[in-house]
């Protein structure tokens, strides 16, 4: 489908946060049995706000315009990456993630605004609640059941280490290209959030 691109809206992470996430992956790899998890390339970890899927190219500028309208409505805010977990749960892990703390109300407000602006373009809001997280890896479909159970126990007893905080200042439109070596992500458009007043920082 040459006239469509696989797109999503996300918050990009600064390099020091990506380095910290890479260190967490390294610690987990030392404990998790081989071929149990497909680890995400740390350079490609991001906080997804809205996955759009295959988007006709003519819609790209409309989506970018929406982000340019949404972003200034919200003040830049702080988030903290901390805590390990699994979806759907530790007994049946399928996705390994790091959780989010910080100004989650602001994050949710940005997410809800994105959903409201994008829905009329043919991308309905998710029915499930927004659960912000950073994906570290996904369990292989053919992973040994015993190893999957062991993975849940490892996650439960492993610390994510020192909390990693940063200020979110932009939201981005991203392209995902599925390559033989894994997904490649490209930032297509970046919309700046409103900067906080100097006396409220």
C-alpha positions as protocol buffer text, in pm:
chain_id: "A"
residue {
  index: 1
  type: UNK
  ca { x: 0 y: 0 z: 0 }
}
residue {
  index: 2
  type: UNK
  ca { x: 235 y: 268 z: -134 }
}
residue {
  index: 3
  type: UNK
  ca { x: -11 y: 551 z: -71 }
}
residue {
  index: 4
  type: UNK
  ca { x: -25 y: 489 z: 303 }
}
residue {
  index: 5
  type: UNK
  ca { x: 226 y: 516 z: 585 }
}
residue {
  index: 6
  type: UNK
  ca { x: 210 y: 342 z: 922 }
}
residue {
  index: 7
  type: UNK
  ca { x: 187 y: 631 z: 1169 }
}
residue {
  index: 8
  type: UNK
  ca { x: 145 y: 699 z: 1538 }
}
residue {
  index: 9
  type: UNK
  ca { x: 154 y: 996 z: 1775 }
}
residue {
  index: 10
  type: UNK
  ca { x: 405 y: 979 z: 2059 }
}
residue {
  index: 11
  type: UNK
  ca { x: 627 y: 1152 z: 2309 }
}
residue {
  index: 12
  type: UNK
  ca { x: 994 y: 1109 z: 2221 }
}
residue {
  index: 13
  type: UNK
  ca { x: 1241 y: 1041 z: 2503 }
}
residue {
  index: 14
  type: UNK
  ca { x: 1570 y: 1223 z: 2573 }
}
residue {
  index: 15
  type: UNK
  ca { x: 1894 y: 1030 z: 2527 }
}
residue {
  index: 16
  type: UNK
  ca { x: 1968 y: 993 z: 2899 }
}
residue {
  index: 17
  type: UNK
  ca { x: 1630 y: 824 z: 2954 }
}
residue {
  index: 18
  type: UNK
  ca { x: 1693 y: 591 z: 2660 }
}
residue {
  index: 19
  type: UNK
  ca { x: 2034 y: 501 z: 2807 }
}
residue {
  index: 20
  type: UNK
  ca { x: 1876 y: 420 z: 3143 }
}
residue {
  index: 21
  type: UNK
  ca { x: 1615 y: 198 z: 2973 }
}
residue {
  index: 22
  type: UNK
  ca { x: 1893 y: 20 z: 2783 }
}
residue {
  index: 23
  type: UNK
  ca { x: 2066 y: -54 z: 3115 }
}
residue {
  index: 24
  type: UNK
  ca { x: 1743 y: -203 z: 3252 }
}
residue {
  index: 25
  type: UNK
  ca { x: 1718 y: -425 z: 2943 }
}
residue {
  index: 26
  type: UNK
  ca { x: 2078 y: -538 z: 2992 }
}
residue {
  index: 27
  type: UNK
  ca { x: 2009 y: -640 z: 3352 }
}
residue {
  index: 28
  type: UNK
  ca { x: 1698 y: -832 z: 3247 }
}
residue {
  index: 29
  type: UNK
  ca { x: 1876 y: -1008 z: 2960 }
}
residue {
  index: 30
  type: UNK
  ca { x: 2125 y: -1147 z: 3211 }
}
residue {
  index: 31
  type: UNK
  ca { x: 1839 y: -1318 z: 3397 }
}
residue {
  index: 32
  type: UNK
  ca { x: 1575 y: -1399 z: 3136 }
}
residue {
  index: 33
  type: UNK
  ca { x: 1624 y: -1728 z: 2945 }
}
residue {
  index: 34
  type: UNK
  ca { x: 1735 y: -1678 z: 2580 }
}
residue {
  index: 35
  type: UNK
  ca { x: 1469 y: -1661 z: 2306 }
}
residue {
  index: 36
  type: UNK
  ca { x: 1199 y: -1575 z: 2559 }
}
residue {
  index: 37
  type: UNK
  ca { x: 1168 y: -1203 z: 2482 }
}
residue {
  index: 38
  type: UNK
  ca { x: 1218 y: -990 z: 2169 }
}
residue {
  index: 39
  type: UNK
  ca { x: 1378 y: -679 z: 2314 }
}
residue {
  index: 40
  type: UNK
  ca { x: 1294 y: -341 z: 2164 }
}
residue {
  index: 41
  type: UNK
  ca { x: 1589 y: -144 z: 2027 }
}
residue {
  index: 42
  type: UNK
  ca { x: 1640 y: 120 z: 2301 }
}
residue {
  index: 43
  type: UNK
  ca { x: 1672 y: 394 z: 2037 }
}
residue {
  index: 44
  type: UNK
  ca { x: 1314 y: 319 z: 1931 }
}
residue {
  index: 45
  type: UNK
  ca { x: 1147 y: 333 z: 2273 }
}
residue {
  index: 46
  type: UNK
  ca { x: 883 y: 605 z: 2299 }
}
residue {
  index: 47
  type: UNK
  ca { x: 563 y: 686 z: 2488 }
}
residue {
  index: 48
  type: UNK
  ca { x: 275 y: 619 z: 2249 }
}
residue {
  index: 49
  type: UNK
  ca { x: -25 y: 851 z: 2270 }
}
residue {
  index: 50
  type: UNK
  ca { x: -219 y: 719 z: 1970 }
}
residue {
  index: 51
  type: UNK
  ca { x: -147 y: 442 z: 1720 }
}
residue {
  index: 52
  type: UNK
  ca { x: -305 y: 531 z: 1386 }
}
residue {
  index: 53
  type: UNK
  ca { x: -203 y: 238 z: 1166 }
}
residue {
  index: 54
  type: UNK
  ca { x: -195 y: 273 z: 786 }
}
residue {
  index: 55
  type: UNK
  ca { x: -271 y: 638 z: 713 }
}
residue {
  index: 56
  type: UNK
  ca { x: -338 y: 775 z: 362 }
}
residue {
  index: 57
  type: UNK
  ca { x: -64 y: 1024 z: 278 }
}
residue {
  index: 58
  type: UNK
  ca { x: -314 y: 1300 z: 203 }
}
residue {
  index: 59
  type: UNK
  ca { x: -415 y: 1294 z: 573 }
}
residue {
  index: 60
  type: UNK
  ca { x: -65 y: 1362 z: 702 }
}
residue {
  index: 61
  type: UNK
  ca { x: -90 y: 1742 z: 684 }
}
residue {
  index: 62
  type: UNK
  ca { x: -431 y: 1736 z: 855 }
}
residue {
  index: 63
  type: UNK
  ca { x: -289 y: 1532 z: 1143 }
}
residue {
  index: 64
  type: UNK
  ca { x: 11 y: 1764 z: 1171 }
}
residue {
  index: 65
  type: UNK
  ca { x: -224 y: 2063 z: 1181 }
}
residue {
  index: 66
  type: UNK
  ca { x: -421 y: 1894 z: 1462 }
}
residue {
  index: 67
  type: UNK
  ca { x: -103 y: 1841 z: 1667 }
}
residue {
  index: 68
  type: UNK
  ca { x: -3 y: 2204 z: 1610 }
}
residue {
  index: 69
  type: UNK
  ca { x: -342 y: 2306 z: 1753 }
}
residue {
  index: 70
  type: UNK
  ca { x: -334 y: 2061 z: 2045 }
}
residue {
  index: 71
  type: UNK
  ca { x: 20 y: 2119 z: 2175 }
}
residue {
  index: 72
  type: UNK
  ca { x: -6 y: 2489 z: 2277 }
}
residue {
  index: 73
  type: UNK
  ca { x: -316 y: 2408 z: 2483 }
}
residue {
  index: 74
  type: UNK
  ca { x: -97 y: 2217 z: 2729 }
}
residue {
  index: 75
  type: UNK
  ca { x: 198 y: 2331 z: 2939 }
}
residue {
  index: 76
  type: UNK
  ca { x: 523 y: 2133 z: 2932 }
}
residue {
  index: 77
  type: UNK
  ca { x: 521 y: 1879 z: 3216 }
}
residue {
  index: 78
  type: UNK
  ca { x: 738 y: 1631 z: 3403 }
}
residue {
  index: 79
  type: UNK
  ca { x: 726 y: 1253 z: 3380 }
}
residue {
  index: 80
  type: UNK
  ca { x: 924 y: 985 z: 3562 }
}
residue {
  index: 81
  type: UNK
  ca { x: 1004 y: 637 z: 3431 }
}
residue {
  index: 82
  type: UNK
  ca { x: 998 y: 393 z: 3721 }
}
residue {
  index: 83
  type: UNK
  ca { x: 877 y: 43 z: 3805 }
}
residue {
  index: 84
  type: UNK
  ca { x: 875 y: -277 z: 3598 }
}
residue {
  index: 85
  type: UNK
  ca { x: 563 y: -467 z: 3498 }
}
residue {
  index: 86
  type: UNK
  ca { x: 399 y: -689 z: 3238 }
}
residue {
  index: 87
  type: UNK
  ca { x: 82 y: -693 z: 3030 }
}
residue {
  index: 88
  type: UNK
  ca { x: -160 y: -851 z: 3089 }
}
residue {
  index: 89
  type: UNK
  ca { x: -12 y: -962 z: 3424 }
}
residue {
  index: 90
  type: UNK
  ca { x: 292 y: -1124 z: 3586 }
}
residue {
  index: 91
  type: UNK
  ca { x: 147 y: -1474 z: 3558 }
}
residue {
  index: 92
  type: UNK
  ca { x: 93 y: -1445 z: 3182 }
}
residue {
  index: 93
  type: UNK
  ca { x: 346 y: -1186 z: 3064 }
}
residue {
  index: 94
  type: UNK
  ca { x: 326 y: -1082 z: 2698 }
}
residue {
  index: 95
  type: UNK
  ca { x: 474 y: -731 z: 2712 }
}
residue {
  index: 96
  type: UNK
  ca { x: 751 y: -611 z: 2947 }
}
residue {
  index: 97
  type: UNK
  ca { x: 732 y: -242 z: 3035 }
}
residue {
  index: 98
  type: UNK
  ca { x: 855 y: 40 z: 3257 }
}
residue {
  index: 99
  type: UNK
  ca { x: 577 y: 239 z: 3423 }
}
residue {
  index: 100
  type: UNK
  ca { x: 516 y: 612 z: 3433 }
}
residue {
  index: 101
  type: UNK
  ca { x: 482 y: 852 z: 3726 }
}
residue {
  index: 102
  type: UNK
  ca { x: 481 y: 1229 z: 3757 }
}
residue {
  index: 103
  type: UNK
  ca { x: 226 y: 1471 z: 3613 }
}
residue {
  index: 104
  type: UNK
  ca { x: -1 y: 1197 z: 3482 }
}
residue {
  index: 105
  type: UNK
  ca { x: -311 y: 1419 z: 3483 }
}
residue {
  index: 106
  type: UNK
  ca { x: -148 y: 1648 z: 3228 }
}
residue {
  index: 107
  type: UNK
  ca { x: -34 y: 1348 z: 3025 }
}
residue {
  index: 108
  type: UNK
  ca { x: -390 y: 1212 z: 3025 }
}
residue {
  index: 109
  type: UNK
  ca { x: -525 y: 1552 z: 2920 }
}
residue {
  index: 110
  type: UNK
  ca { x: -286 y: 1560 z: 2622 }
}
residue {
  index: 111
  type: UNK
  ca { x: -385 y: 1203 z: 2532 }
}
residue {
  index: 112
  type: UNK
  ca { x: -757 y: 1282 z: 2554 }
}
residue {
  index: 113
  type: UNK
  ca { x: -712 y: 1592 z: 2338 }
}
residue {
  index: 114
  type: UNK
  ca { x: -530 y: 1386 z: 2075 }
}
residue {
  index: 115
  type: UNK
  ca { x: -811 y: 1128 z: 2075 }
}
residue {
  index: 116
  type: UNK
  ca { x: -1078 y: 1399 z: 2040 }
}
residue {
  index: 117
  type: UNK
  ca { x: -905 y: 1572 z: 1747 }
}
residue {
  index: 118
  type: UNK
  ca { x: -807 y: 1257 z: 1561 }
}
residue {
  index: 119
  type: UNK
  ca { x: -1133 y: 1059 z: 1598 }
}
residue {
  index: 120
  type: UNK
  ca { x: -1327 y: 1260 z: 1333 }
}
residue {
  index: 121
  type: UNK
  ca { x: -1055 y: 1170 z: 1080 }
}
residue {
  index: 122
  type: UNK
  ca { x: -1155 y: 804 z: 1106 }
}
residue {
  index: 123
  type: UNK
  ca { x: -939 y: 690 z: 1399 }
}
residue {
  index: 124
  type: UNK
  ca { x: -1183 y: 612 z: 1684 }
}
residue {
  index: 125
  type: UNK
  ca { x: -1078 y: 654 z: 2046 }
}
residue {
  index: 126
  type: UNK
  ca { x: -951 y: 341 z: 2222 }
}
residue {
  index: 127
  type: UNK
  ca { x: -1214 y: 168 z: 2432 }
}
residue {
  index: 128
  type: UNK
  ca { x: -961 y: 56 z: 2692 }
}
residue {
  index: 129
  type: UNK
  ca { x: -828 y: 305 z: 2944 }
}
residue {
  index: 130
  type: UNK
  ca { x: -503 y: 488 z: 2864 }
}
residue {
  index: 131
  type: UNK
  ca { x: -221 y: 310 z: 3047 }
}
residue {
  index: 132
  type: UNK
  ca { x: 104 y: 499 z: 2978 }
}
residue {
  index: 133
  type: UNK
  ca { x: 416 y: 283 z: 2967 }
}
residue {
  index: 134
  type: UNK
  ca { x: 748 y: 231 z: 2789 }
}
residue {
  index: 135
  type: UNK
  ca { x: 774 y: -107 z: 2617 }
}
residue {
  index: 136
  type: UNK
  ca { x: 1106 y: -287 z: 2676 }
}
residue {
  index: 137
  type: UNK
  ca { x: 1022 y: -613 z: 2501 }
}
residue {
  index: 138
  type: UNK
  ca { x: 757 y: -858 z: 2383 }
}
residue {
  index: 139
  type: UNK
  ca { x: 739 y: -1228 z: 2465 }
}
residue {
  index: 140
  type: UNK
  ca { x: 811 y: -1454 z: 2167 }
}
residue {
  index: 141
  type: UNK
  ca { x: 509 y: -1651 z: 2049 }
}
residue {
  index: 142
  type: UNK
  ca { x: 702 y: -1977 z: 2061 }
}
residue {
  index: 143
  type: UNK
  ca { x: 865 y: -1910 z: 2400 }
}
residue {
  index: 144
  type: UNK
  ca { x: 878 y: -2203 z: 2640 }
}
residue {
  index: 145
  type: UNK
  ca { x: 589 y: -2188 z: 2889 }
}
residue {
  index: 146
  type: UNK
  ca { x: 819 y: -2252 z: 3184 }
}
residue {
  index: 147
  type: UNK
  ca { x: 1044 y: -1966 z: 3074 }
}
residue {
  index: 148
  type: UNK
  ca { x: 743 y: -1735 z: 3043 }
}
residue {
  index: 149
  type: UNK
  ca { x: 644 y: -1816 z: 3401 }
}
residue {
  index: 150
  type: UNK
  ca { x: 1002 y: -1754 z: 3510 }
}
residue {
  index: 151
  type: UNK
  ca { x: 997 y: -1418 z: 3330 }
}
residue {
  index: 152
  type: UNK
  ca { x: 703 y: -1301 z: 3541 }
}
residue {
  index: 153
  type: UNK
  ca { x: 889 y: -1392 z: 3860 }
}
residue {
  index: 154
  type: UNK
  ca { x: 1203 y: -1212 z: 3741 }
}
residue {
  index: 155
  type: UNK
  ca { x: 1007 y: -895 z: 3663 }
}
residue {
  index: 156
  type: UNK
  ca { x: 834 y: -909 z: 4000 }
}
residue {
  index: 157
  type: UNK
  ca { x: 1165 y: -919 z: 4187 }
}
residue {
  index: 158
  type: UNK
  ca { x: 1373 y: -684 z: 3970 }
}
residue {
  index: 159
  type: UNK
  ca { x: 1398 y: -312 z: 4040 }
}
residue {
  index: 160
  type: UNK
  ca { x: 1389 y: -59 z: 3758 }
}
residue {
  index: 161
  type: UNK
  ca { x: 1665 y: 124 z: 3943 }
}
residue {
  index: 162
  type: UNK
  ca { x: 1683 y: 494 z: 4012 }
}
residue {
  index: 163
  type: UNK
  ca { x: 1380 y: 692 z: 3891 }
}
residue {
  index: 164
  type: UNK
  ca { x: 1444 y: 872 z: 3561 }
}
residue {
  index: 165
  type: UNK
  ca { x: 1266 y: 1208 z: 3519 }
}
residue {
  index: 166
  type: UNK
  ca { x: 1243 y: 1451 z: 3231 }
}
residue {
  index: 167
  type: UNK
  ca { x: 1034 y: 1742 z: 3108 }
}
residue {
  index: 168
  type: UNK
  ca { x: 802 y: 1669 z: 2817 }
}
residue {
  index: 169
  type: UNK
  ca { x: 814 y: 1966 z: 2580 }
}
residue {
  index: 170
  type: UNK
  ca { x: 684 y: 1827 z: 2248 }
}
residue {
  index: 171
  type: UNK
  ca { x: 451 y: 1572 z: 2092 }
}
residue {
  index: 172
  type: UNK
  ca { x: 548 y: 1404 z: 1765 }
}
residue {
  index: 173
  type: UNK
  ca { x: 398 y: 1239 z: 1460 }
}
residue {
  index: 174
  type: UNK
  ca { x: 602 y: 925 z: 1395 }
}
residue {
  index: 175
  type: UNK
  ca { x: 637 y: 684 z: 1105 }
}
residue {
  index: 176
  type: UNK
  ca { x: 698 y: 314 z: 1164 }
}
residue {
  index: 177
  type: UNK
  ca { x: 861 y: 108 z: 888 }
}
residue {
  index: 178
  type: UNK
  ca { x: 874 y: -269 z: 936 }
}
residue {
  index: 179
  type: UNK
  ca { x: 1219 y: -388 z: 825 }
}
residue {
  index: 180
  type: UNK
  ca { x: 1378 y: -736 z: 843 }
}
residue {
  index: 181
  type: UNK
  ca { x: 1584 y: -620 z: 1142 }
}
residue {
  index: 182
  type: UNK
  ca { x: 1280 y: -475 z: 1323 }
}
residue {
  index: 183
  type: UNK
  ca { x: 1075 y: -157 z: 1314 }
}
residue {
  index: 184
  type: UNK
  ca { x: 1245 y: 170 z: 1218 }
}
residue {
  index: 185
  type: UNK
  ca { x: 1092 y: 491 z: 1354 }
}
residue {
  index: 186
  type: UNK
  ca { x: 1117 y: 835 z: 1194 }
}
residue {
  index: 187
  type: UNK
  ca { x: 989 y: 1159 z: 1343 }
}
residue {
  index: 188
  type: UNK
  ca { x: 785 y: 1342 z: 1077 }
}
residue {
  index: 189
  type: UNK
  ca { x: 655 y: 1638 z: 1274 }
}
residue {
  index: 190
  type: UNK
  ca { x: 709 y: 1789 z: 1618 }
}
residue {
  index: 191
  type: UNK
  ca { x: 466 y: 2023 z: 1796 }
}
residue {
  index: 192
  type: UNK
  ca { x: 594 y: 2220 z: 2100 }
}
residue {
  index: 193
  type: UNK
  ca { x: 390 y: 2239 z: 2419 }
}
residue {
  index: 194
  type: UNK
  ca { x: 343 y: 2574 z: 2591 }
}
residue {
  index: 195
  type: UNK
  ca { x: 636 y: 2667 z: 2814 }
}
residue {
  index: 196
  type: UNK
  ca { x: 550 y: 2721 z: 3184 }
}
residue {
  index: 197
  type: UNK
  ca { x: 562 y: 3074 z: 3327 }
}
residue {
  index: 198
  type: UNK
  ca { x: 904 y: 3144 z: 3486 }
}
residue {
  index: 199
  type: UNK
  ca { x: 754 y: 3180 z: 3840 }
}
residue {
  index: 200
  type: UNK
  ca { x: 573 y: 2842 z: 3817 }
}
residue {
  index: 201
  type: UNK
  ca { x: 871 y: 2631 z: 3715 }
}
